[in-house]
Amino acid sequence: MSPDETKSLTQLTGTDWGSAPADAKTLVRESHEFRRTPLQDLPTLALKRLLSLDFQSDSTHLIPYCLKRIAEEPSAGIPLPHFSPRRPAPA
């Protein structure tokens, strides 16, 4: 079952990381911000970033949401390489 996409990870997990420290690097600042953003408003890059952090409680909500989003929007904003099936060599 896909989580409520109008909610943020902070709301879904019940864990608020608070604001990032003032001297935090980009990865930390963005991660804190992404966790407070409703899932439906997160760009594909933000979803990839959050998945790469591999926090179990986040993944429990992110994976079903990402699978739903991919099913509804196959490219999901990611440029895909051109696919051409292998053809048998001419005889």
Beta strands, then each sheet from edge to edge (+ up, - down):
end
